């Protein structure tokens, strides 16, 4: 019996309904049946039509990557079968809608035609339920508890009324019955976890939204943009429940500037966008840095430049995140590595933003933002939340409140309008300690030093790296963002093969956590930096700072790394050493 399986659903969104919802319902049912899940999806960039794909990997152990070869493929049209059939294992199966097409000679021997459309129309009264017919067949092949999948269908369609729910349950039964009456050559069953644990199943965007709420975020402003829109939609529903506000602004400039205003008024504020919208925010990002206000900006990266690849993944905004904008505006750049890390990472982002009164940029990406994973429910009471240092009455006892007072760590007590006698003007013009405009060379140098001093202190904060792999490695991998999972899977396999390899995952990329990076570099002979971009942006930064040779592994294809690609690079490097 295998310990993991990979299922992919594909079809044209212009002619087929439910490609993504098939995968989403299956994912929830698997999670509720005590399986760990890891999903990957691609949507067409076109508004009408285009191939979509949803892949879910299920296991009875933590899953680190989306998987490569498929155990089950569900093809709603001929094009999806042609696209994905090559990825099916020799012992895997293809399920297709025999009402729509019959495969040619290129189909696998283990291809099974299900009359999805006609079964859906007959049982539910609508052809649209073909995805639920397919869901029933998949669930039976996977030996899932039927009540689990029925509950998911009820939840999915409950808002549409009892008649729709009943119709879809009949469609589910039809697909289930088909799978029972048709012999499939392989046992598709994974033993669930024996220990029942309360797990959450969330996307990266959902995890960041929930984490932001726990961190105390009570103001969110955003403009719809793929793949960040989910955060806006989630918080529009949930923030009012805790006394917060979420608004859709007319553009990204309005989003970030309103967040700066909310932060000035004392609220923890956040906005989220993707590459094109992030570019529009650059001037206001400099303002937030100049007036030293806490702010969190999430950039769900996608392929670029320009409109680029709106629905594909990439890690190509790093240079912009660190250096974007005019002048030298200090900011912090962080990157979560998985869905669980999205939850905890966004809380850390708020903590750093509030403690040091500085904008923090969270670099997610399309793969991670829309990925669904299971993780153990957090113990909320143990998750630390920090708040800003607020000015007290004594700070204005002489009527001379110094909002930007020079301090050892660059952080000055901040006044909240209407909540203290301390008042000040927050201006983008260079100013003195009180906040009054001052353009003298000495003052500009003094205040620039103050703002940058925060970065030195932030770099010393703990908990922003993770080392794993061989304790005495010859080859080291330094990575950031969503590449961690495939890298960890590859290193586990490499260690089992006797290769001495280790990795250091950077959760904070600017400022670099120097106290963790230097010992790691000193402990290995060669360094590989895998990145989902063309130019090797992190490797350039590491070369410039540490003056060491680095082996690049760049992928610029709109899809994540696979563990096999990482392992092949490890073997290639070791073969030359």
C-alpha positions in Angstrom: 0.0 0.0 0.0 1.5 3.4 -1.0 2.0 6.2 1.6 1.1 9.0 -0.9 -0.8 9.5 -4.1 -1.0 12.4 -6.6 -4.3 13.3 -8.4 -4.6 15.9 -11.1 -7.8 17.4 -12.7 -7.7 19.3 -16.0 -10.0 21.0 -18.4 -10.9 24.1 -20.4 -12.7 26.7 -18.2 -14.5 28.0 -21.2 -16.3 24.7 -22.0 -16.1 22.9 -18.7 -17.3 23.9 -15.2 -15.7 22.8 -12.0 -12.1 22.0 -12.8 -10.8 23.9 -9.7 -13.9 23.1 -7.5 -13.3 19.4 -8.1 -9.8 19.7 -6.7 -10.9 22.0 -3.8 -13.7 19.6 -2.7 -11.4 16.6 -2.9 -8.8 18.4 -0.9 -11.2 19.2 1.9 -12.5 15.7 2.0 -9.0 14.3 2.2 -8.0 16.6 5.0 -11.1 15.6 7.0 -10.2 12.0 6.4 -6.9 12.5 8.3 -4.6 12.9 5.3 -2.0 15.5 4.8 -2.5 17.4 1.5 -0.4 19.6 -0.7 -2.0 21.3 -3.8 -0.9 23.1 -6.8 -3.1 24.9 -9.4 -2.8 26.8 -12.6 -5.6 29.0 -14.1 -5.7 30.4 -17.6 -4.7 34.0 -17.9 -7.6 34.6 -20.3 -10.9 35.8 -18.8 -12.9 33.4 -21.0 -11.6 29.9 -21.6 -8.2 28.3 -21.4 -6.8 25.2 -19.7 -6.9 25.0 -15.9 -5.3 22.3 -13.7 -5.7 21.4 -10.1 -3.3 18.9 -8.5 -3.5 17.4 -5.0 -1.0 15.1 -3.3 -2.3 13.1 -0.4 -0.2 11.3 2.2 -0.2 9.9 5.7 2.9 12.0 6.5 3.8 15.7 6.0 4.0 16.5 2.2 6.8 18.8 1.0 6.1 19.2 -2.7 3.3 18.9 -5.2 4.6 15.7 -6.7 5.5 15.1 -10.3 4.2 11.8 -11.7 0.4 11.1 -11.4 -1.5 8.2 -10.0 -4.9 9.5 -11.2 -5.6 11.9 -14.0 -9.1 13.3 -14.6 -9.5 14.9 -18.0 -12.6 16.8 -18.8 -11.6 17.4 -22.4 -9.3 16.0 -25.0 -6.8 18.8 -24.8 -6.3 18.2 -21.0 -5.7 14.5 -21.7 -3.0 15.3 -24.3 -1.4 17.8 -22.0 -1.2 15.7 -18.9 -1.3 12.0 -19.9 2.5 11.9 -20.2 2.8 12.6 -16.5 0.7 9.6 -15.5 2.7 6.7 -14.0 2.8 3.4 -15.9 0.5 1.9 -13.3 -1.7 5.0 -13.0 -5.1 5.6 -14.6 -6.8 8.3 -16.7 -10.4 9.0 -16.2 -12.1 11.0 -19.0 -15.6 12.2 -20.0 -16.6 9.8 -22.7 -19.6 12.0 -23.5 -17.2 14.7 -24.7 -14.5 12.7 -26.5 -12.9 9.4 -27.1 -9.1 9.3 -26.8 -6.9 8.4 -29.7 -4.0 6.0 -29.8 -1.9 8.2 -27.5 -4.0 7.4 -24.5 -2.8 5.1 -21.8 -3.9 1.5 -21.6 -5.4 2.3 -18.2 -7.8 4.9 -19.5 -11.4 4.7 -18.4 -14.3 6.6 -20.0 -17.0 7.8 -17.7 -20.2 9.3 -19.2 -19.8 12.2 -16.8 -22.0 14.7 -18.7 -24.9 12.3 -19.3 -24.8 10.9 -15.7 -24.8 14.4 -14.3 -27.8 15.4 -16.5 -29.7 12.2 -15.7 -29.2 12.2 -11.9 -29.0 15.9 -11.0 -30.9 17.5 -13.9 -27.9 19.6 -15.0 -24.7 18.9 -17.0 -22.8 21.2 -14.7 -22.7 18.5 -12.1 -20.2 16.4 -14.2 -17.4 17.5 -11.8 -19.3 16.0 -8.9 -19.7 12.7 -10.9 -16.0 12.8 -11.3 -15.5 13.5 -7.6 -17.6 10.5 -6.7 -15.5 8.2 -8.9 -12.2 9.6 -7.5 -13.4 9.2 -3.9 -14.4 5.6 -4.4 -11.1 4.8 -6.0 -9.3 6.3 -3.1 -11.5 4.4 -0.6 -12.5 7.6 1.2 -15.3 7.5 3.8 -18.4 8.4 1.9 -19.9 10.6 4.7 -16.8 12.8 4.4 -17.2 13.5 0.7 -21.0 13.9 1.1 -20.5 16.5 3.8 -18.1 18.5 1.5 -20.7 18.4 -1.3 -23.4 19.7 1.1 -21.1 22.5 2.3 -20.1 23.4 -1.3 -23.7 23.8 -2.6 -25.6 24.5 0.6 -26.1 28.2 -0.2 -27.8 27.3 -3.4 -30.7 25.5 -1.7 -31.9 22.0 -0.9 -32.8 21.1 -4.5 -29.3 21.8 -5.8 -27.7 19.9 -2.8 -29.9 16.8 -3.5 -29.1 16.9 -7.2 -25.4 17.0 -6.6 -25.5 14.2 -4.0 -27.2 12.1 -6.7 -24.4 13.0 -9.1 -21.9 12.0 -6.5 -23.6 8.6 -6.0 -23.6 8.1 -9.8 -19.8 8.6 -10.0 -19.3 6.4 -6.9 -21.5 3.6 -8.5 -19.6 3.8 -11.7 -16.2 3.3 -10.0 -17.6 0.3 -8.1 -19.0 -1.4 -11.2 -15.9 -0.8 -13.4 -12.7 -2.7 -12.6 -9.6 -0.6 -12.1 -6.2 -2.4 -12.3 -4.7 -0.8 -9.2 -5.5 -0.4 -5.5 -5.6 3.4 -5.0 -5.6 3.5 -1.2 -3.4 5.2 1.4 -3.8 4.3 5.0 -4.8 7.5 6.9 -2.9 8.7 10.0 -3.7 6.5 13.0 -3.3 9.4 15.4 -6.3 11.7 15.1 -5.1 15.3 15.2 -7.0 18.5 14.7 -5.6 20.0 11.5 -6.4 23.1 9.4 -6.6 23.0 5.6 -5.9 26.5 4.2 -4.4 28.3 1.3 -1.3 30.5 1.7 -3.5 33.6 1.2 -6.0 32.4 3.8 -3.3 31.7 6.3 -1.7 35.1 5.9 -5.1 36.8 6.3 -5.9 34.8 9.5 -2.4 35.4 10.8 -2.7 39.1 10.2 -6.0 39.2 12.2 -4.3 37.4 15.1 -1.4 39.9 14.9 -3.9 42.7 15.4 -4.4 43.9 11.9 -7.6 46.0 11.9 -7.3 47.9 8.7 -6.8 46.4 5.2 -7.0 48.1 1.9 -6.4 46.5 -1.5 -7.1 46.5 -5.2 -8.0 43.2 -6.9 -5.1 41.6 -8.7 -4.2 38.0 -9.3 -3.0 36.1 -7.2 -3.5 38.4 -4.2 -7.3 39.1 -4.5 -8.2 36.2 -2.2 -6.7 38.1 0.8 -9.0 41.1 0.0 -12.1 38.9 -0.3 -11.3 37.0 2.9 -10.7 40.1 5.0 -13.8 41.9 3.6 -15.8 39.1 5.2 -13.8 38.5 8.4 -12.3 41.8 9.6 -15.7 43.4 10.5 -16.3 40.5 12.9 -13.4 41.7 15.0 -14.1 45.4 14.7 -11.8 45.9 11.7 -12.2 47.5 8.3 -11.3 46.1 4.8 -11.9 48.2 1.8 -11.4 47.9 -2.0 -9.7 51.1 -3.2 -9.6 52.6 -6.7 -6.0 51.5 -7.2 -2.8 50.3 -5.4 -1.6 53.8 -4.7 -4.8 54.6 -2.8 -4.5 51.2 -1.0 -1.0 51.8 0.4 -1.5 55.5 1.2 -4.7 54.8 3.1 -2.8 52.1 5.1 -0.2 54.7 6.0 -2.9 57.0 7.2 -4.5 54.2 9.3 -1.1 53.4 10.8 -0.6 57.0 11.7 -3.9 56.9 13.5 -2.7 53.9 15.5 -4.1 50.9 13.6 -2.1 47.9 12.5 -2.5 48.0 8.7 -1.8 45.8 5.8 -2.2 45.8 2.0 -1.5 43.0 -0.5 -0.8 43.1 -4.3 1.3 41.5 -7.0 4.1 42.7 -9.1 2.4 45.4 -11.3 0.5 46.8 -8.2 3.7 46.6 -6.1 5.5 48.9 -8.7 2.8 51.5 -8.2 3.3 51.5 -4.4 7.0 52.4 -4.6 6.7 56.2 -3.8 4.4 55.6 -0.9 6.7 52.9 0.4 9.3 55.6 0.7 6.9 57.8 2.6 6.2 55.0 5.1 9.9 54.6 5.6 10.5 58.3 6.0 7.7 58.9 8.5 8.7 55.7 10.3 5.3 54.1 10.5 4.6 50.4 10.8 3.1 48.8 7.7 2.9 45.3 6.2 2.8 44.8 2.4 2.2 41.4 0.9 3.5 40.9 -2.7 2.1 37.7 -4.1 4.7 37.4 -6.9 3.8 36.2 -10.4 5.6 36.0 -13.7 6.7 39.3 -15.3 7.5 41.8 -16.5 4.4 43.9 -17.2 1.3 41.8 -17.2 3.6 38.8 -17.7 2.2 35.5 -16.4 -0.7 36.6 -14.2 -1.6 33.0 -13.1 1.9 31.5 -12.9 4.5 31.5 -10.2 7.9 33.3 -10.1 10.4 34.8 -7.5 11.4 37.8 -9.6 10.4 40.8 -7.3 13.2 40.4 -4.8 15.4 43.2 -6.1 12.4 45.6 -6.3 11.4 44.7 -2.8 14.8 45.5 -1.4 15.9 48.4 -3.5 12.7 49.7 -5.2 12.0 53.4 -5.0 14.0 56.6 -5.0 16.5 57.5 -2.3 17.5 55.0 0.4 14.3 53.9 2.2 14.9 51.2 4.8 12.4 48.4 4.8 12.4 44.7 5.8 11.8 41.9 3.3 10.6 38.5 4.5 9.4 35.4 2.7 7.2 32.5 4.0 8.1 29.0 2.8 4.8 27.1 3.2 1.2 27.6 4.3 1.9 27.1 8.0 4.8 29.6 7.6 2.3 32.1 6.0 0.4 32.2 9.3 3.3 32.5 11.6 5.4 34.6 9.2 2.8 37.3 8.8 2.6 37.6 12.6 6.4 38.1 12.7 6.1 40.7 9.9 3.6 42.7 12.0 5.8 42.2 15.1 8.9 43.6 13.3 6.9 46.4 11.7 5.4 47.5 15.0 8.5 47.1 17.1 10.8 49.0 14.7 8.3 51.3 13.1 9.2 50.3 9.6 7.5 48.9 6.5 7.8 45.1 6.1 7.3 43.4 2.7 6.2 39.7 2.6 7.2 38.0 -0.6 4.8 35.2 -1.3 4.2 33.8 -4.8 1.4 32.4 -6.9 2.2 28.8 -6.1 2.3 29.5 -2.3 -0.5 32.0 -2.3 -3.0 29.6 -3.9 -1.6 26.4 -2.6 -3.6 24.4 0.0 -1.9 22.5 2.8 -2.8 20.9 6.0 -1.0 21.9 9.3 -1.7 21.4 13.0 -4.0 24.0 14.5 -1.9 26.7 16.1 -2.0 27.2 19.9 -3.1 30.8 19.5 -2.4 31.7 23.1 1.3 30.9 22.7 1.9 33.0 19.6 3.5 36.2 20.7 2.2 39.6 19.4 4.2 42.8 19.7 2.9 46.4 19.7 4.6 49.7 19.0 6.2 51.8 21.6 3.6 54.6 22.3 4.6 58.1 23.5 3.5 58.8 27.1 2.6 62.0 28.8 6.2 62.4 30.1 7.5 62.5 26.5 5.8 65.9 26.1 6.1 67.1 29.7 8.1 70.2 28.5 5.9 70.6 25.5 8.7 69.6 23.2 7.8 66.1 22.0 10.5 64.6 19.8 8.7 62.2 17.5 11.9 61.2 15.7 14.2 61.4 18.7 17.6 59.8 18.2 17.8 56.5 20.1 20.2 53.6 20.4 18.1 51.3 18.2 16.6 54.0 16.0 13.1 53.6 17.4 11.3 56.6 19.0 8.0 56.5 20.9 5.2 57.2 18.6 2.2 59.4 19.4 -1.4 58.3 18.5 -3.5 61.4 17.5 -6.2 62.0 20.1 -4.8 59.6 22.6 -2.0 61.7 24.2 -0.9 65.3 24.5 2.0 64.6 22.1 1.4 65.9 18.6 3.6 65.9 15.5 3.4 66.3 11.8 4.3 63.2 9.7 5.9 64.6 6.5 7.8 63.1 3.6 10.2 66.0 3.7 13.4 65.5 5.5 12.9 66.6 9.1 14.6 67.0 12.4 13.8 65.1 15.6 10.7 67.1 16.3 9.4 66.5 12.8 10.0 70.0 11.5 11.4 70.3 7.9 15.2 70.5 8.0 17.4 70.2 4.9 20.9 70.7 6.3 23.5 68.2 5.3 24.3 67.3 9.0 20.6 66.7 9.8 20.0 64.6 6.7 23.0 62.4 7.6 21.9 62.1 11.2 18.3 61.1 10.4 19.3 58.7 7.6 21.7 57.0 10.1 18.8 56.8 12.6 16.5 55.1 10.1 19.1 52.7 8.9 20.2 51.8 12.4 17.0 49.8 12.8 18.2 47.3 10.2 21.3 46.5 12.2 19.1 45.6 15.2 16.5 43.7 13.1 19.3 41.6 11.6 20.0 40.3 15.1 16.5 39.1 15.7 16.2 35.4 16.1 14.0 32.9 14.3 14.4 34.0 10.7 16.4 31.0 9.4 16.1 27.3 9.4 19.0 24.8 8.9 18.3 21.2 8.0 20.1 18.3 6.4 23.5 16.7 7.1 25.3 18.2 10.2 28.7 18.0 8.3 27.8 18.9 4.8 30.1 19.4 1.8 27.3 21.0 -0.3 25.1 23.7 1.1 21.9 25.1 -0.3 20.6 28.6 0.5 17.0 29.2 -0.4 14.0 31.5 0.2 10.3 31.4 -0.2 8.3 28.4 -1.6 11.4 26.6 -2.9 11.9 25.1 0.6 9.6 22.1 0.2 11.2 20.6 -2.9 14.6 21.3 -1.6 13.9 19.5 1.7 12.5 16.5 -0.1 15.6 16.4 -2.3 18.0 16.7 0.6 16.3 13.9 2.5 16.7 11.7 -0.6 20.3 12.9 -1.0 21.2 12.1 2.6 19.7 8.6 2.3 21.9 8.1 -0.7 25.0 9.1 1.4 25.4 12.6 0.0 26.5 15.2 2.6 24.1 18.1 1.9 22.5 20.7 4.1 20.3 23.7 3.5 19.7 27.1 5.1 16.2 28.6 4.5 16.1 32.4 4.8 12.8 33.7 6.2 14.2 37.2 6.2 16.2 38.4 3.2 16.7 42.0 4.0 18.4 42.7 6.3 20.3 39.4 6.0 20.5 37.4 9.2 24.3 37.5 9.1 24.9 35.7 12.4 23.3 32.5 10.9 24.5 32.9 7.3 28.3 33.2 7.9 28.6 30.0 10.1 26.6 28.1 7.4 28.9 29.3 4.6 32.0 28.5 6.6 30.7 24.9 7.2 30.3 23.9 3.6 32.6 23.7 0.5 30.1 24.7 -2.2 26.9 26.7 -2.2 23.9 26.2 -4.5 21.1 28.9 -4.6 17.9 27.7 -6.4 15.5 30.4 -7.4 12.4 30.7 -9.6 13.8 33.6 -11.6 16.1 34.1 -14.6 18.9 36.2 -13.1 19.5 34.7 -9.7 18.6 37.7 -7.6 19.4 36.3 -4.2 22.6 34.8 -5.4 23.7 38.2 -6.6 23.0 39.7 -3.2 24.9 36.9 -1.4 27.9 37.3 -3.8 28.0 41.0 -3.2 27.9 40.7 0.5 30.0 37.6 1.2 32.3 37.6 -1.8 32.0 33.9 -2.4 31.4 31.8 -5.5 27.8 30.6 -5.8 26.3 27.9 -8.1 23.0 29.1 -9.5 20.0 26.9 -10.2 17.5 29.1 -12.0 14.1 28.1 -13.3 11.9 30.6 -15.1 9.0 28.6 -16.4 6.0 29.7 -14.3 5.9 26.4 -12.3 7.7 25.4 -9.0 10.8 23.3 -8.7 10.5 19.5 -8.4 12.6 17.5 -5.9 14.1 15.7 -8.8 15.5 18.9 -10.3 17.2 19.9 -7.0 18.6 16.4 -6.6 20.0 16.3 -10.1 21.8 19.6 -9.4 23.2 18.2 -6.1 24.6 15.2 -8.0 26.0 17.3 -10.7 27.9 19.5 -8.3 29.2 16.5 -6.3 30.4 14.8 -9.4 32.7 17.7 -10.2 34.1 18.1 -6.7 
